[in-house]
Amino acid sequence: MAAVTLLETRALTKTFGGVAANSNIDLTLHEGQTMALIGPNGAGKSTFVGLLCGRFPATSGQVFFKGQDISKMPAHKRIALGIAYTFQITSVFANLPVRENVALAARRGGKLGEAAVQDKAMAALARVGIADRADQIAGDLSYGHQRVLEIAMGLVQTPKLFILDEPTQGLSESEVNDFVSLINSLTGQTTILLIEHNMDVVMRTAETITVLNFGEVLASGTPTEIRANEAVQAAYLGTSDA
């Protein structure tokens, strides 16, 4: 069966004050695929994700989702289409219980009864391994567990595209291993775009990798191809922050 394209960008460009943060980015992500987006600090990764999510408009170029041009669509409508996004900095509701954080995300579509919302919330918490903390106040969780909670808040929406921005930042080694297992368990079920500096995580989870450098695509390929790419080694894999 031929791969089905879920997300595509064509010549996507964003300039700030005449300076190009992203320049002519072409990217294709297929349904059920896990793609990692990597690159040095300042490579334009966060800007690119902002263009995908609708946090700000592109200067030029297009974003297609399931074949539909969503380039001018506001963020909340992109969420309704099935794009879920977790931030580099945790965005949980610190004063609410863990379960209610996930329930709020589950209610976003407005189609489920309350019993179904609660069941779905607990299933998502179980999926990420923190169901035993359902009644704990979210702000009392460790930083690592807050990141995991944020992933549950994304998963409960059953997204067609799940964008994870530096999800393992601040996690312990065991939590990172649990995250890798979770992502690999979603392969083929959920389409994932992973923005990640931890190259061990990238190599253990991604089927394909796109490398940004100076706002442009430097290389795309399988983990093996990217690891062997001399331009990538020079720009990123050989640097101390890889």
Salt bridges, closest charged atoms under 4 A:
GLU8 OE2 - ARG10 NE 3.21
GLU100 OE2 - ARG107 NH1 2.72
GLU114 OE2 - ARG107 NH2 2.81
ASP135 OD1 - ARG99 NH2 2.86
GLU150 OE1 - ARG147 NE 3.68
GLU166 OE2 - HIS197 NE2 3.50
GLU175 OE2 - HIS145 NE2 3.97
ASP200 OD2 - ARG204 NH1 2.97
